[in-house]
Amino acid sequence: MRRTVTMLALALAFAIPATGRALAAESTTTMTQTTTTPSGRLVITDAKTRSFRVGSDTHVYVAPDDVDLSSLSGHDVKVFVGNDGRVSRVTRSETVETHD
C-alpha cells in the first residue's frame, strides 16, 4: 500500500509541472521595435551639445560622439533613431539626378 501511495505522489508531482508548462506555452508576448529614419538637410542648432535638426522639422536630435556633424551640416542626411529615442547614426543621403 505504501508503495502505491508513493508512486501516486510521484506521478502527481511530475504531472503538475507539465501542466504548468503547457499553460505557460499558451501565453504570448509581442514586442515591436520601431526605428525611425527622418531625412532632410542637417542644420546644427548647438555644436557644443551636438544638437541638430533635419530640414524644417522642429524636433532637435543629439548626435552620438562618432558622428562628424560639421561635415554633414547643410547636406541631405538620414537619421537613424532607435526605440529609446536616441540617434544611433547619421548618414549622408545620396542624390541621384537623371536627365532625359
N, C-alpha and C positions, 0 to 999 in steps of 0.2 A: 504494500500500500504506500509506504514511504517513497519508494522508487517511482511510482505512478505520479504522486504529488510533485516530486522533484522534477520529473520530466515535463509535467504540465506547466510548472512555474518557468522552466527554461524556455519552453515553446512560446509562452506568452511574452516573456522578456524579449525574445528575438522578433516577435511579430509586431510589437508596438513601434520600435524604431522604423521598421519597414513602412508602416502606415504613415508615420511622420514624414518620411522621405517622400512618399507619394503625394502628400498634401503640399509639401514644400515645392515639389516639381510643378505643381499647378499654378503657383503664383508667378507672375511675370512683372519684371521691372523694365521699363523702357527709358533709356537716356538718349537724348539727342544732343548733338554737338553742332553748334552753329558758328560758322566762320564768315564774317562779312568782309567784303573787299571793295570799299569805296575807291573811286578813281577820279582823277582830275588833276588840275595844276596845283602843285605843292606850294604853299605860302607859309614861310616861317613866321610865327607870331611872337616867339621869345626864344632866342638862340641859347640863352643860359639854361633854361629849363627844358630845352629840346622840344618845345611845343610847336605844333604846326596845324594848319587846316588844309582841306583839299577843296579846290575850286571855290564855289560860292557857298559851300556848306559852312554853317556856323559852328559845328562841332570841332572842338580842339583836341588833337591827339598828342601823345608824348612818344617820341621815337626812342627805341632801345639804343644803348650805347654804341652798338656796332653799325648803326646807320649814319652815313655821312650826309647830314641834311643840307649842308651848303652846296654840295654837288647836285642835289636833287631840286633845289629851290628854283621855281619858275618852270619846271618841266612837268610833263604829264606823268603821273605815277599811279600805282595800285598799292593800296594799304591793306595789309592782312591783319585782321583783328580777331582774336580768339574769344571764347565764351566768357573769359574773365574781363573782357573789355580792354585788354592791353594789346598794343601793337606788337606783332611778332616780327614783321619785316615790311619793308617798303621797297618796291621795285619800280624802275623806270619803265613806263609803257612805251611800246614800240608803235609808232605811227607809220602806216604804210600808205603812201599816196599812189594812186593809179591814174594813169592818163589814157583816155580813149583815143 
